[in-house]
Amino acid sequence: MLECCNCCVVVVAMVMSVRMAPPLPVIFLLMIHNVFSEGWGVSYSPSHICALKTSSVIMSCTYTYPTGYKIEKVFWTKKSRSLDLSKDPEYSQRLQYLGDKQQNCAIRLSHVTQNDQHMYCFRFITNETKGKWTGKPGVTLTVTDLQVEAPERVTEGHNVRLTCKSSCTLTDRATFIWYRNSQPLTERRDRNNQLLLQSVRREDAGRYSCALHGHTYISPAAQLTVTYPPRNVSVSITGSGVIVEGDSVTLICSSDSNPPALNFSWFKENQSSAVGSGQSFSALQSGRFYCEAHNQHGSQRSDAVTVTVKGRLVILYISAGVVLGAAVIITMMIW
Ligand SMILES: *[C@@H]1O[C@H](CO)[C@@H](O)[C@H](O)[C@H]1NC(C)=O
């Protein structure tokens, strides 16, 4: 009868069966119940624990029983099973009883995993046959991991808020730590589990993860992409930029932008309309050319490059001049 739950069930059943009967036996039964449970009890504080994956938890617990009993055995069980957890291979290596055989029944469970999510009860057995007690309900253990919640991409100059999410509420004393590409961050923290990046810069892009101060567990990383309009737009030119009439020279437009610029326009200086499109452009005439790179966030133009086209005759004269000059010099040297 001293087993708490058996005892409750019996009393409830009896009360229900005598509901229609005169009130006296009911009072009598309740009195018996009180007498039986007097002095027997287990209290857990707190009764709900939210623990971070891989951490250690201490389940604080005290128990009482009437004087004149001697505690023979103390142990913890998983709800609805009265098996001693220290005999369970899944737990035996990770359990440490911190209590005693008088009134403290605290226990430490280390390296908790999602599989440890249960209700745990303390049970004690005295030297008297009927002097056994399981403290129910017990301690509810919830195990959480951490997840970074952030938008996938943010445009440069905007603000972004990253949240370190847990599935249960960790204690108020928990201090969150943030990492970008595994480096700890010192940026402003907005509320405890949030990181606020104001006026985002390109350097803010990276893999973000969070952790709790004093714990080794680190959340999976979330990639934050920073998008921005083209900049450092430049034109590269194959060869010297001096070409012979009838040939062409290829100009290539490059830029730093995210997402990459896919849209390019080519202009000739002092000419308002575009002379071409696409990342490369074939110049056939002399002039100063520049390009403009676009993505959905904006556009930027490059500096101009000079293309010079020389007529074939000019080239020929220059070549002939060089040969003649060389001949004259050689002749003078021989002399
Ligand atoms: C149980 O222990 C108490 C205290 O030591 C003792 O007084 C009592 O006689 C014991 N009862 C039995 C059944 O051994």
The ligand as a Gaussian input file, in Angstrom:
#p B3LYP/6-31G(d) Opt

LIG

0 1
 C       14.272000      -1.163000      10.427000
 O       15.249000      -0.242000      10.914000
 C       14.852000       0.474000      12.068000
 C       15.925000       1.500000      12.376000
 O       17.207000       0.938000      12.346000
 C       14.613000      -0.494000      13.203000
 O       14.172000       0.205000      14.343000
 C       13.523000      -1.520000      12.773000
 O       13.373000      -2.500000      13.754000
 C       13.945000      -2.186000      11.481000
 N       12.861000      -3.036000      11.000000
 C       13.058000      -4.276000      10.524000
 C       11.865000      -5.010000      10.037000
 O       14.205000      -4.784000      10.493000

